[in-house]
């Protein structure tokens, strides 16, 4: 049996908040589940463990009868915890309230209390309609139709039957549209997470083919969820093909709609965070610095007031940290970025594997850039290796590709002459097998190959100069190739070597020029 199955009960206990644990203890004192004291004792023991250790557990409870059928004991305790969590979170979830009402309606129906059943279903219908839960509305409708059938159709005029049909047809249309949008979104983000921003006309076409059903005229069936999904997909689409202004416009449409309703009361906290995070990143990238700071202030204000569960805390941590790190790096403020990086490192230890792998990789990549900017190449290499050694990222291409390029630069700085040829061949093989040898990668690898073979300081200086000019040419003239500089400013790195200036100074000068141009 896998360790994940063995530790399921432990993982559930450790995921609980203090309030949830108190409620479980209170509920356990009121309801008996076998030998209640043993279950609570087992719960307390697991709660105190730092890591799941079943051998230690058996030693501590040696001779206890419940160990004879321990798998059954664990299953019963697990189920009891879920019941307690369901009860604890009942009022905080609209879906939970609705399913409870539907269960009550079924009970009343079985008891032939049809009028009471009808009233509960009517109440549930209003609540589900308010929150646009159309799948549940369809379930409510089926129970209402069962009531009509039970009454022998005495109260079923043609008008009533037509109204039921119209409602059902509307629910079906909405659900079908949301299913379509969900499938487009999922297929699109699956490709985006592997490929990143388009680097060729073919990749633009690949993204366009996925989104084609919604790129022309598309009538949104009037729901907030469909509206959000539609503009969310378009925002991501324009970002993927390099049209940042159009992407920001789609984000602003969703943000304006989100501000009409309290995101917390609507249950849309995660959507709100994602929209703001993306708006900050893109507005900063295209030089709308004032707007990016306003969005960042709005996000921080939300973070300071919202009541967070662990999932929301992780989302806020990764979003705010990533944005602040990106903004500091773009400005060349590596000392400030280091302070942010220290906080990220602590949070990554706290949340461990709960951060989505691709998001974790981007944070680790940016931390590596921080230490490169500070000249601490050994520390940068540690973070680079964390990305390259993460087996969960095997199917990604953009983040791994740019991390491998960063790896080569760090090995150059550390004079790892024995490792460099090996790393260089690995990097070449990666880009060729993944079909990602674009002009930028080709130019960079050609010059790194020359640097590896060159021992003469004057010749190396000339190579840096040629690299800088070549990178400047292709990134200034080709929007596809300029994408590489969003990960790491290889061009400024070459310029720092050419002019004998520090990397952070070159980046700051570049940022200041952009600021003057923007103003």
N, C-alpha and C positions, 0 to 999 in steps of 0.2 A: 504493500500500500504506500502511496506517495506521502512524503513528509507534509505536503500541503493539506492532505486529508487528515492526517494525524494531528496537525496543529490548528485545525479549523476552529475548535472550541476556544483554544488559547487566543487565537487572533481576534475572535469575536469579543472576548472579555477585554483584551487590551485596547480594543477600538472604542470602548464605552467611555463616555464622559462621567465626571463625578456625579452629576445629577441623575444620569441613567443608572449608575450603580446603586445609588441611594434608593431609587424607585424600585429596582429589582429586589433589594433587601426588604423593602416595605411590602412589596407584593408577595414575596416568598414567605413572609411572616403571617400572611393572611390566607394563603392557599397552599395546601399540602401537595407535594409531588413525590410520593414515595416517602423515604426517610428524609424529611426536609433538612434536618441538621447536616446530614452528609452532603447534600447538594450545595448548601451554603458554604460549608467548610471547603469543598472542592473549588467553588467559585473563588473564595478568598485566597486559597493556595495559588491558583493560577494567576490571580491578580497581582500577587507579590513576586512572581517569577519574572526575571528580566528576559529570559529566553525559554522556550518550551523544552522541558526536560522530563520526559515520561518516566525514566528510570528513577530519578530523584523523587518523583511523585509516588511511585510504588513503594519506595523505601519509607517515605514519610507516613503513608497510610497502610503500612504492612499489617496484615491480619484483618483488615476491614472487609466485610462481606461484599460491598459494592464493587470491589476490585475483581471479583470472580467473573462478573459480566460487565467489564469496564466500558466496552464499546456501547452497550445499551445505556449505561449511566451517562456517558458523554452525550449521546444522542438526546436523552430526555432533558438534560440540563441545557443543551443547545436550544432545543425547542422551547423550553421554558423562558430562556432569555429573549428569544424572538417574540414570544407572546408579550413579555413585559415591555420590550421596545415598541411593539405595535401599539400597546395601550398608552405608553408614555408620549409617543409622537402623534397620537390620534388627532388632536386638535390642530397640530401644525401642518397637516397635509390635507388638502382638499380632496385628493383621490381617496385617502383613507376614510374620510368622513362619508364620501359618496358610497364607497363599497359597504360601509357599515349600514348606511340607509337601505341599500339594495338588499343586504342580507335580512334586515328587519322586515322589509317589504315581502320577501319570500316567506318568512315565518308567519306573517299576518295572512298571507294568501293561503298557506297550508291550513290555517285555522279558520278559513272562510270568512275572515274579517276584511271584506273587500273594500269597504269605504275607507277604513284606516290604511289599508295598503295603498289605495289610490291617493290619499293625502300625502303619504310619505314619498311616493313616486313623483307627485307634483312638486314637492319641495326639493327633491333631488334634481329634478329637471331644471328648475330655476337656478340652482347652484352650479350645475354642470354647464348650463348655457352661459352664465356670467363668466365662467373661466374657460369657455370655448373648448370643453372636453368632449369632442364629438364622438369619439369611440364609446365613451360612457353614455352619452345621450342616445346612441343607437341601442345600447343594452337596455336603457330605461324604456325606450320605445317598444322593444320586444315584450317587456313585462306589462306595459300598458295595453298592448294588443291582446295579451293573454287574459287581461281583465275583461276586455270587450267580448272576447269569446265566451268567457265564463258566464257573463250576464245574458247569454243567449241572443246577443246583438240587439236587445231591447232598447239600449241607449245609443245605438250605432246608426245615426242617420248618414245619408250619402255625404253630407257636408263633413261630418266628423271623420269618416273613412278617408275622404279626399285630403283633409288636413294632415292625417297620419301619414298618408302616402307622400305628400309634399315635403313633410319634415324628413322622412326617411331618405327621399331622393337628395335632399340638400345635404344631409349628413354624409351620404355616400360620395357625393361630389367633392365635399371638403376633404374627406379622408383620402380619397383617391389623389387629389391634388397634393396633399401633404405627403403622401407616400411617394409620389413622383419627385417632389422637391427633395425629400430625404434621400432617395436613391441617387439623385444627381449630386447632392452635397457629399454623400459618402464616397461615391466613385471619384469625385473631383479631389476631395481632400486626401484620399488614399494615394492618388498620383502625386499630388502636391507635396505630401510628406516624404515621398521617395525622390522626386526630381527637383523640387524647389522652383524658384522663378524660372520661366522659360529662357533657354539659352540658344534657341534656334527657331526658324520658321516652322519646322516640323513639330516642335514641342508646343508652340502657340496653337497649331492646328489640332494637336491632341487635346489640349484644354478646351478649345472651341467645340470640338466634336462632342465632348461630354455635356457641355452647357447649351448646345444648339437648341434643345426644346424650349428654352426660356429666353433666348437672345433676340427673338423677333417680338411680335405682338404676343403678350401673355396676360390674360385676364385673371387677376387674383380673386379667388372666391373670398368674400369679405371676412377674414379672420386675422387676428394679430400674428398668430403663429405662421400662417402662410406668407404674410407680408414680410415678417422677419426673415424667414428662410429664403425667400426670393431675393431680397436685397443683400442678405448675408452671402449667398452664392455669387451674385454679381460682383460684390465687393472683392471677394477672394479671386474671382476670375480676372478682373481688371488688374489686381495686384500681380497675379501669376504671369500676365502677358506684358507687365511693365508699365501699364497706364495708371500711375499712382493718383493722379488728380481725379479720374473717374472712380477709382476705388474709394478715395476719401469721400466723394459725393455720396456713394451708396452707404457708407458708414454713417454719414451725417443724417441721411434719411432715417436709418434705423434708430439712431440716437435721439432724433426729434420725436419719433414715435414712442420710444422707451420713456422719455421724460414726461409724457402725458399721464403715465400711470406709475405709481410707486413700484419700482422693480422688486422690492422685498415682498410687498403684499401680493404682487402678481406672480411671485415665484420665479422671477426672471433674473435673479442676481448674477448667475454665471454669464448670461447673455450680455448684461450691462457691462460687466467687467471686460469681456472679450471685445465688445465694440469700442469702449474707451481705450483699451490697450492698443488696439490696432490703429485707432485714430491718432493716438499720441505718436506712435512709431512712424506712420506715413506722413503726418504733417511735419514732423521734425526732419524726415528724410528729404522732403521737397522744399524745405526752407521756410515753412510756415511756423517759425519758432514760437511766436507769441501764442498761437492757437494750441501748439503742443503743450505749452506750460499750463494753459487754462484747462485742457483735458486732464493733464496730470493732477492738477489741484482738485478737480472734480472726483477723480478716482481715489485720491488719498482721503478726501472728505468722506466718501462712501465707505472706505475701509475703516475709518475711525468710528463710524456710527453703526455699521451693520453688525448684527449678532451672528457670529461665524460658527459654523460647524467645521469639522476637520477638512472636508472637501473644499469648502469655501476658503478656508485659511490657506490651503495649499495653492488654490487658484490666485488669491490675492498676493501671496508671497512671490510666486513665480512671475506673475504679470508685472507687479511694481518693480521687483528687483531687476528683471530683464530690461525693462524700459529705462530705469535709472542708470543701469550699467551701459546700455547702448548710447544714451545721451552723453554720459561722461566720456566714453571712448571717442565719440564723434568730435567732442570738444578738445580731446587730448589731455583731459584731466585725469591722469592715471592714478594719482595719489588719492583722489576722491573715489575713483572707481575701486581702488583696493579696499577701502572701508566697506563699500557695498558688497564686494566679493567675499569679505570675511563673514558678513551677515548671511550671505547665500550659502556659504560652506557650512555654517552652523545649522541652517534650516534644512539643507540637504541631508545632514546627519540625522536630524530629528524626524524627517518624513521618509527617509530611506527610499524604498522602492515605490512609494506611493505617487511620486512625481512621474508623469508620463515620460517614457524614455526619450522621445525626440525633444521634448521641452528641456529635460535634464541635460541632454547633450548640448543644446544651444547655450545653456547657462555655463556649462563646463568649458565650452569653446571660448566664450567671451572672457571667462576668468583667465584662461590661458593667454588671451590677448592682453589683458591687464598686466600680467607679469612680464610679457614680452616688452610692453611699453615702459616698464620699470627697470628692464635690463636683468630681471631675475629669471634667467633661461631655464635653470634647473627646476624651479617651481612651475614654470610654464609647461615644461615637458611632462611633469607629473599629471597635469590636467589634460594635456593632449592624449596621454596614454589612457586616461580614464575613458575618453571618447572612443579611441581606436580599439580598446579591449572590451567594449560593451557589445556582447553578442546579440542583444535585442535590436541593434542598429544595423544588422547585416543587410537589410533590404533598402536602407536609405542610401542616397548617392551624393547629394549636394553637401551635407554636413560632413560626411566621412571624407569626401574628396578634398574639401578645403582644409580639413584638419590634417590630412596627409601633407598638403603643401606647407602648412604651418610647421609641421613636424620637420620637414627638410630645412626650413629657415633656422629653426632652433638648433638642429644638429650642426648647421654651418657656423652659428655663433659659438657653439660649445667646442668647435674643432673636433667633432667626433668623426675623424677621418676614416676609421674602420667601419663604422656603422653607416656612414653616408651612402656609399655605393649600394649597399643592401637595401636601405630605405628608399633610395632613388628608383631602383628596379621594381620594388613593390608598388611604388606610387605610379610609375609608368604602366605597370600591368593592370592596376585598378582602373585607370582612366580608359585604357584600351578595351578591356573586357566589358566595362560598363558603357562603352560608346560615349564617353564624356570628354574626349580629347578636343575641346574647343580651342579657338585661337589663343585665348588667354592662357590656358593650361599649357598649350604647346610652346608658346614663347617663354613662359616662366621656367618650364622644365629644361628647355634648350640652354638658357642662361645659367641655371643652377648646375647643369651638367658641365658647362665651361668652368664655373667657379670651383667645382669639385676637383677638376684636373689642373687648376692654375695655382702655382705657388708664388708667382711674382706679384708683389703688392701693387706695382704700377699697372700691370696687366689686369689685375682684379678690379682696380679703380675704373679702368676703361670698360670692363664688362658691366659693372654697376651702371655706368653712364649709358651704355647701349641698352641695357635692360629698362632703365627708367624711360628713355625716349620711346622705345618700342611699346611698353605698357601704356604710356600716355597716349600714343597714337591710337591703339586699338580700343582703349576704354573711352576716349573722347569721341570717337567716330562711330562706335557700335554699341547700341543700348544693351544688346545681349551680353557683350563682354564686360560692360561696366558693372554688371551684377556682382562680379567677384569682389569688388571693392566694398560691398555692403558687409561682407564677412570679415575681411581684413584689408587694410589699405596697403596692399603690396606696392603700389606706385609710390606712396610716401616713404615706405620702407627703403626702396631703392634710392629715392631722392636723398634720404638722410645719409646713406652710405656714400653717395656721389659728392655731396656738399660737406660731409664731415660734421653734420649737425645731429643733435639728438632726435630720435624719432618723435618724441612727444612735442618737441618744439615745431617740427615740420607740420605735424597734425594740427597744432593750435594755430599756426599761421594760415593754414589752408582753411580752417573753420572761420577764422576772422575775416578772410577774404569773402567767403560765402555770405557771412553776416552783412558785410558792407554792400554786397551785391543785392541781397534781399531787401535791404532798407532803401 
